[in-house]
Amino acid sequence: MADALQIEHLSKTFAGQVALDDVSLEVAPGEVHALVGQNGSGKSTLIKILAGYHQPDPGPARAWISGTPLTLGDGAAAAAAGVRFVHQDLGLVGMLNAVENIALTAGYRTSFGGRIRWQHEAASTRAALAALGIGDLDIKAPVASLPPSQRTTIAVARALVGWEQGASLLILDEPTATLPGDDVRRLFEVVHRLKDRGVSILYVSHHLDEVFELADRVTVLRDGVRAATHPVSDLNHDALVELIVGHRIESATSTEAVVGGRPLLTVRGLRGATVHGLDLDVYPGEVVGLAGITGSGREHVLGLIAGQTPRDDGDVMLDGTAIANYRPRQAMGAGIAFVPAERALRGTFAAMNVRENLTVTDVARHVKGFRLSRKAELEETHQWISRLSVKTASTESPIGSLSGGNQQKVMFGKALRLSPKLLLLDEPAQGIDVGAKDQIHTLIERAAADGVATIVASTDTDELVRLCHRVVVLVSGRAVTTLTGSEISAERIEHTQLQTTGRGA
């Protein structure tokens, strides 16, 4: 039986930079095949060539879908061959509902008079979602109002329309990148259902736990080259990490902070958004973690402290200075640096280059005689690129041309160049690969060693275990538990946040 996907000798070069170098890949019928690698390894380029967004380099590249030749770089040919995609951004129209979004691909069924058969469309949408194990979704609500897991499920259902009539391969590109923990589990159930139906899946992810739970085989790309393909059963976590980065990464956990004197940050009675009364102290050099499921308040605390989100009540003091409500510029001036979770929406300026994104937090330092000194700005940019090991062709490269991990490093540089007293980090390693994640964590540890007080809000419990001296677990907008020292473990954090909401064992 022919492979669901077979690619041979695929190469792609961008402005002299090799993104893919003679890559071959095979996805067997009915298997979940994981594709992993660091940011910049070539995963996204390969997917975009299959989707027709990029053209491969001239040469011997060839591909087949279920034994039928496929013209690489031709999106229409891929669709005709039965390749279906669920991209990271999902490609849904937020103001339309599930029925309308699915019909944009499948087409509307009409009566003889040309009128849309809405009841039939609704029934068809419910059936498509039921096949994925989803029966409680409001199909008439705008998809922008739905939880992330339901939006992802709609995108999967849309991709599977007409599957029995000739679709051959489903490509899931970072489907859990922005999903909270509970929603990730629901998506896993969907993938298991598809696997049981014999659907062939190419699963792209940075999250290695997903690889071990879902995949039959895994292919590793490193620097544009296929480094390895193995059955997942032949690997463990450390072995896969070593294949991805090319060397072993030693595991590390933070030691207990030496806390003394008075706290640098004092928060009392903080209220706003989903936070309903929070007291918190953070000392110089201390890393405090915030854990909690979506809706617990975890996702809003940092914005309230940084002045990005208006407070309903409460006091925030930094080193003796009161931080005004909803005044981000004043908070920055007092020594607060905030790195938000939504990198594309809130962390970078898409229309600007690397230099501009890095120095935008304080352009005035390079102004001399009422003129911006481009030389001084470039010198500082080069220093940060070197210090943070940012991989970029140039300081003038568009920020969007960098991999996610390198964009994240630029965001850190933008914050650290302010010499902050307090560093607020919301999901600091979200959507980046294991190598970049280790580098980001090292930057956080160095900042703490230099005396910077740090708060990390994260849904990644392993991240909290590595970085934090204390972990505060939030439920329903309030701190319910504080873990310290040996109490901090992934199991304890997850158990605490679920037990207190009635979902634990």
Buried (B, 14 or more C-beta within 10 A) or exposed (E): EEBBBBBBBBBBBEEEEBBBBBBBBBBBBBBBBBBBBBBBBBBBBBBBBBBBEBEBBEEEBBBBBBEEEBBBBBBEBBBBBBBBBBBBEBBBEEEBBBBBBBBEBBEBEEEEEEEBEEEEBBEBBBEBBEBBEBEEBEBEEBBEEBBBBBBBBBBBBBBBBEBEEEBBBBBBBBBBBBBBBBBBEBBBEBBBBBBEEEBBBBBBBBBBEBBBBBBBBBBBBBBBBBBBBBEBEEBEEEEBBBBBBEEEBEEEEBEEBEBEEEBBBBBBEBBBBBBBBBBBBBBBBBBBBBBBBBBBBBBBBBBBBBBBBEBEEBBBBBBEBEBBBBBBEBBBEBBBBBBBBEBEEBBBEEEBBBBBBBBEBEEEEBEEEEEEEEEBBBEBBEEBBEEBEBBBEEBEBBBEBBBBBBBBBBBBBBBBBBEBBBBBBBBBBBBBBBBBBBBBBEBBBEBBEEEBBBBBBBBBBBBBBBBBBBBBBBBBBBBBBBBEEEEBBBEBBBBBBBBBBEEEE
